[in-house]
Amino acid sequence: MSPLRMIFLALAIWGAIHPMYHFVSYMVTTGEGFGGLIDAWYVNASTTGLVWDLTIAAITLTVWILAECVSRRTWIALVAIPATFLIGVSCGLPLYLFLRSRPVT
C-alpha cells in the first residue's frame, strides 16, 4: 500500500473516531440523546452556518462519488456515502480517496 493511501486510511479512521468521541460525550453528558445533539447544532447562527456548510460539502461529495462510481464502475467506493452522512465529511472524504486510489487490476 502506498504512503498516500495509508495517509487517507489514517485520516478516515481519525475522521470517524474523533468527531464520534465528541458527539457521544455530549449525548452522555446532557442525557438528551441524538435529538439533543441535533438541537445543539442549531443553537445559534454560528453552529447553524457550520451545519449548512458541512451539509453542502456532504451533498457535493455524494454527487462526486456517484458520478465517479458510475463512470469508473468502482462500486465499493459507494460505502463512502453512508460514512459521510452517518459519521461526517471528515470520515467520508478520506475514505473515498482511499478507495479511489486503489490500484486498478
C-alpha positions in Angstrom: 0.0 0.0 0.0 1.4 3.4 -1.0 2.2 6.0 1.7 -0.6 8.3 0.3 -3.2 5.5 0.7 -2.1 4.9 4.3 -2.5 8.6 5.0 -6.0 8.6 3.5 -6.9 5.5 5.6 -5.5 7.0 8.8 -7.4 10.2 8.1 -10.6 8.3 7.5 -10.2 6.4 10.8 -9.3 9.6 12.7 -12.3 11.3 11.0 -14.6 8.6 12.3 -13.3 8.3 15.9 -12.5 11.9 16.8 -15.9 13.5 16.0 -17.8 10.5 17.3 -16.0 10.8 20.6 -17.3 14.4 21.0 -20.8 13.5 19.8 -21.1 10.6 22.2 -19.6 12.6 25.1 -22.1 15.4 24.5 -25.0 12.9 24.5 -23.9 11.1 27.6 -23.2 14.4 29.5 -26.6 16.0 28.6 -28.6 12.8 28.6 -30.7 14.1 25.7 -29.5 11.6 23.1 -29.4 12.1 19.4 -32.3 14.6 19.4 -30.5 16.9 21.8 -27.4 16.7 19.7 -29.3 17.8 16.6 -30.9 20.6 18.6 -27.5 21.8 19.7 -26.4 22.1 16.1 -29.0 24.9 15.6 -28.4 26.7 18.9 -27.1 29.9 17.2 -26.2 31.3 13.8 -22.6 30.1 14.0 -23.5 26.5 14.6 -26.3 26.6 12.1 -23.9 28.0 9.5 -21.4 25.2 10.2 -24.1 22.6 9.9 -25.1 24.0 6.5 -21.5 24.2 5.4 -21.0 20.6 6.2 -24.3 19.5 4.7 -23.5 21.2 1.4 -20.0 19.6 1.4 -21.6 16.2 2.1 -24.0 16.6 -0.8 -21.2 17.7 -3.1 -19.1 14.8 -2.1 -22.0 12.4 -2.7 -22.6 13.8 -6.2 -18.9 13.4 -7.0 -18.8 9.8 -5.6 -21.9 8.8 -7.6 -20.5 10.4 -10.8 -17.1 8.7 -10.5 -18.5 5.3 -9.4 -20.8 5.2 -12.4 -18.1 6.2 -14.8 -15.3 4.1 -13.3 -17.5 1.2 -12.2 -15.9 1.1 -8.7 -19.0 0.2 -6.7 -17.1 -0.5 -3.4 -16.4 3.3 -3.2 -20.2 3.8 -2.6 -19.6 2.9 1.1 -18.2 6.4 1.5 -21.7 7.9 1.1 -23.2 6.4 4.3 -19.9 7.1 6.1 -20.3 10.7 5.1 -23.9 11.1 6.3 -23.7 8.8 9.4 -20.3 9.9 10.6 -19.3 13.0 8.7 -17.3 14.5 5.8 -14.2 14.1 7.9 -14.6 10.3 7.5 -16.3 10.1 4.1 -13.9 12.2 2.1 -10.7 10.4 3.1 -12.4 7.1 2.9 -13.5 7.8 -0.6 -10.0 9.0 -1.6 -8.5 5.8 0.0 -10.9 3.6 -2.0 -10.5 5.6 -5.2 -6.7 5.4 -5.0 -6.7 1.6 -5.1 -4.6 0.2 -7.9 -6.7 -0.9 -10.9 -6.3 -4.5 -11.7 
